[in-house]
Amino acid sequence: MTAAETTQPTGIVVLISGSGTNLQALIDATSDAAYGVRILAVGADRAGISGLHKAAAAGIPTFVCRVEDHESRADWDAALAERIADHEPAFVVSAGFMKLLGPRVLADHVVINTHPALLPAFPGAHAVRDALAAGASVTGCTVHVVDAGVDTGPVLAQSTVEVRQGDTEDTLHERIKAVEHPLLVNIVGRAAREGITVTDGKVSIP
């Protein structure tokens, strides 16, 4: 038995809003004991999405916490923080989660996010569309720690993708995903195995 097999994997919670392609990349990576990560639960802001089906197929517990089921955004934020805390993760991964996380979640948990652009360029929900509209020749993806802003948190890693003539939002996004998935898997694994520290708006993985 190797050291990796005898060491307890680091537990994380993953948040999703859609198809769960980044989630699936993480699920696939956890099949290797040396990766050092266990997905304790998958949370979503919508029911019935295919990402939840991917989690269920892998035997991972799921939960849904919808904004519309709470009287205020603050109530939703508190409820989501509690649902995450129920699983006692070392940190949280936002993998295509399309809601802004509130102060309670961010106070209670370190959250790693993946974004389909080279931040600080093209923040927000339409990053791929915005890169095309701006005529960018290069875009890519960013893995960063979430703060109170919109995609403004400290950057952990980035990968570049060339914008090709004739690209559509769909074709460009697919090529971004091809580099986004391994980048996210790499950074989450490193954070799990080596630890992640956020101090005064700066982030480091030893």
N, C-alpha and C positions, 0 to 999 in steps of 0.2 A: 504494500500500500504506500502510495507516495505522500509527501507532505501536503500537496494540494488536496488530496482525497481525505486527509485527516483534519484539515482546517475547516472550520465552519464557514460556509459562504456568507457574504454580506447581504443582508436583506434589503430590498428596495421595493417601493411602490411605484407603478407606472400609471400615468394619467393620459387618457386618449379621448379623441372626439370623433374618430372616423374609422377608416379601413384598417388601421393598425399595422401598416407595413414596417414602421420603425420598431413597434412592439414585437413583430414576428422575428425581426433580426436579433433582438435581444433574447427572445425565447430560444432561438436556434443556438445562440452563443452559450446559454446556460447549460446546454447539454454536455458541455465539456467541464468537468469538475475543476480543472485548472483555471477556468475563467473567474471563479470565485464570487459569483453572483447568484442569488436566489430571488426570484420575483415573488414577493409575498402576496401581492394583490394587484389587480388592475382596476382603476377607477375611471369613470366616464361621466360626462355631463349630459349624455343622451342615452336612452335605452335602445336596444335593438340594432346597434351598429355592428359591423362585421368584426371590428377589433375585439369586441367582447366575446364573439364566437371563437376567435382565435385563442383568446385566453382560456375560455372554457374547454376547448379541445386539448389544451396543454395541461389541464387540471389545475389551473390557477384560479383562486377565488376572485370574484368580481364584485363591484358595487357601483351604483349609479347615484349621483348627487346633482340634481337639476336645479338651476337657478329659480325656475318658475314654481318650484315646490316650497319656496321660502318667502317670507314676507319682505325681506330686504336683501340686498347684495351682501351686507354685513352678516346677516343670519346665514346665508349660504356659505360664505367664507368660513364662519365658525364651524358649521356642520361639516364642511369638507375637511377642515383641519382635524376634526375629531375622527372622521372616518379614516383618514390617513393614519392618525396616531394609534388607532385600534390595532394596527399591524406592526407598530414599533419599527419602522424602517430606519436604516442609517441615513438615507437620503431619498429624494423623490426624483423621478425622471418624467418630465413633460414631453411626451412623444406625439406631437400633433394635437395637443390639447388647446382648444381654440377659445378658451375663456381666460381673461386676465385674473391672475391669482391675487387674492386680497392680503391685507397686512397680517391677519391671523395665521394663515398658511405660511407666509414667508417668515414670520417670527418663529414659528414652531419647527420649520423644516428647511433644510438646504434643498433647492430645486434646480436640477440641471435641465436645460431646454435645448432643443435643436430647432434651427431656423433655416429656411431655404434661401439664404442670401449671405453676402459677405458683410455682416454688420460692421460699422453702423449704417451702411447703405441698405436701403429698402427694408426698413422695419415694418411690422404690421402684418395683417392677414393676407395681403395680396403681393407678396414679395416677388414671385416669379413674373406675374403680370407687370408689375412696376418696373422690373429690370428690362423687360422687353420694350415697354413704352418709353423708357429713357434712352433706348438705343445702346445699352451697355454691351461691351464686347466680351466682358468676363463677369461672371457671377459665381455662385457656389453655395456653400452652407457653413453655418457657424454653430458650434456647441458652446453654450455659455451658461452662467449661473443667473437665475431670475432675480431681478430686484423689482422695486415698485414702479418702474417705468415700462414702456412698451419696447421690449427687445433692447434694453439699454444696459443690462447687467454685464459684469466682467467676462471677457472672452477666455475660453479654455483652449479652443482649437478651431481652425478653419481649413476648408479644402476648396479649391477653385474649379470652375467648370467654364469652358468656352461657350459663348453664345454663337450659334451657327446661323448663317443666312437661311431664312425660311423657317426658323424655329417657331413653333407655336408654344403656348403656355404648357400644353400637355407634353410635347416632346422635350422641352427644356426641363420641365419638372422631373420627368423620368430619368434624365441623365444626372440631375442633381441628386435624386434618391440613390443612384448607384454609388455615389461617393459619400452621401449623408449616412447611410446605414452603417458602413464599416467605421466611419469616424465616430459616430455615437457609441457603437459597440466598444471601440477602443477606449474612449474616454470614460465611459461608465465602468468598464472593467478596471481601469487604472485607479479610478476614484474608490472603487470597492476594495481593491487589494492594498492600496497604498494610503488611502485616506484623502480627504479633501478639506481644505481650510479656507474660510472666507473671513477676511479681516479688513475693516475700513474700506470696503468696496473693492478689494483686490482678492483674487482667488489663486490658490496654488494646489498642485498635487505633487507630493514629494518625488 
